[in-house]
Each structure stands twice: as structure tokens, then as C-alpha cells.
Amino acid sequence: MFKSIFFRLIAFIFRPMDAWDALSHKKVTGNEAFLAHFLYPIIGLIALAAFAGVLFAGRKFDFVIALKSSIKAIAASLGGFFLASYLMNELWGAWMKRERNMKLMQLFVGYASSLLFVLQIILSFFPDLAFLWIPALYTIYIVWAGAVNYLKVDGEVQMKFTGIASLIIIGAPAAISFLLFMLMPGLRF
């Protein structure tokens, strides 16, 4: 299972046009397989990396801080995914005037977030290298490729859609992480 997840991550990061095109030709009946065989294992890896990153890369060996870091990573990643999926679904129906389809938007948001997931895992082990978040801007290209090849967004609104969708996909997990940081002083470390 993790081998197929790895190859999907590589495909969506390094060949997004081909990956979105292949996904658009695949008959998708539901997103249960996507959630169970891609998203939840990735979130598990993010949580494990956050836990291990604090334990082994931290200044001191503190189990409680590692557990808090893991909980924060799960809440930010999973909450950000579902918030972004909901907002994209509303945007899809209200602005794009297309039928709302949460399963379609969850697939879009999940695969468009592939680079963000990988960066979150890497930065769990190297938290002092915040400049590594700069490649997250490549998510804009992944979103654009998905808008063109997967969602079939019309040419005249592709750039606007890409900008708004990228802001939602990148911003939702960051906003939840910031809220957790502000509202829960026990998660500040």
C-alpha cells in the first residue's frame, strides 16, 4: 500500500499533467478507496513524522511534546483537507456554476496537496529549515494542471480558479495550524 502511495505522490509532484490526465480517465465510483488507501495513510505518516521528529530531532527527549506535535499535525492536515474540500465544493457550485460534488473535490484537494504532505513530513525532522516551505508554491502548478486536465475548467477562468483554489489548498491547513497555536497554549513548543 505504501509503495503505491509513494508512486502516486511522485507522479503528482513530478508529472502532474500526466497524473491528472490518468486520474481523469480512471472510473472513480467513490472516494472511500481514496480516503482509506491514500489520505489516511499519508496523515498517519505525517503524525508519525511529527512524533518522531520531536523525539529524535528535538533538543530534549520529551514524550508529551512529541504527542502534542503529533496531534497538532493530524488536526492541521486532516482539518485542512476537509475544510479545503468543503470550500472548493462551494466554490465549484457557486462560482463555477457546476454541480457540487464533494467526492470530486476531495480527490482534487487531496492529490493537489501531495507536495504539502511531503513537505510536512520532511519539515517534521528539520523544523529549523522553514525556508523549505518555499517549494510549496509549486502547488499552484499542480492545482493548475488539475484544473486543466481533471476538472476541465474553462480557459477564461483557469487562472482565477487556480489562484483561488491554490490559496484555499495551501491556506486551509496553515490557518488551522495557526488557530491551534493561538487557542491552545499547550501546543506551543
Long-range contacts (C-beta under 8 A, 24 or more apart in sequence): 1-37, 1-41, 2-41, 4-37, 5-37, 5-38, 5-41, 5-42, 8-38, 8-111, 8-114, 9-42, 9-114, 9-117, 9-118, 12-111, 12-112, 12-114, 12-115, 12-142, 13-114, 13-115, 13-118, 13-138, 13-142, 16-141, 16-142, 16-145, 16-146, 17-145, 17-148, 17-149, 19-111, 19-145, 20-111, 20-145, 20-146, 20-148, 20-149, 20-150, 21-149, 21-150, 23-107, 23-111, 23-150, 24-149, 24-150, 24-152, 28-103, 28-107, 30-103, 31-103, 31-106, 31-107, 34-106, 34-107, 34-110, 35-106, 38-110, 38-111, 39-81, 39-106, 39-110, 42-77, 42-117, 43-74, 43-77, 43-78, 43-81, 45-117, 45-121, 46-73, 46-74, 46-77, 46-117, 46-120, 46-121, 46-124, 47-71, 47-73, 47-74, 49-73, 49-120, 49-121, 49-124, 49-125, 50-124, 52-124, 52-125, 53-124, 53-125, 53-127, 54-124, 54-189, 56-125, 57-124, 57-125, 57-126, 57-127, 65-189, 68-186, 68-187, 68-189, 69-124, 69-189, 71-187, 72-177, 72-180, 72-181, 72-187, 73-120, 73-124, 75-176, 75-180, 76-173, 76-174, 76-176, 76-177, 76-180, 77-117, 77-120, 77-173, 79-172, 79-173, 79-176, 80-172, 80-173, 80-174, 80-175, 80-176, 80-177, 81-106, 81-109, 81-110, 81-113, 81-172, 81-173, 83-172, 83-175, 83-176, 84-109, 84-113, 84-168, 84-169, 84-172, 84-173, 85-109, 85-110, 87-168, 87-172, 88-165, 88-168, 88-169, 91-164, 91-165, 91-168, 92-151, 95-161, 95-164, 96-153, 96-157, 96-161, 104-151, 107-150, 108-146, 108-150, 108-151, 109-169, 111-142, 111-146, 112-139, 112-142, 112-143, 112-146, 112-165, 112-169, 113-139, 113-169, 113-173, 114-142, 115-139, 115-142, 116-169, 116-170, 116-173, 136-170, 139-166, 139-169, 139-170, 140-166, 143-169
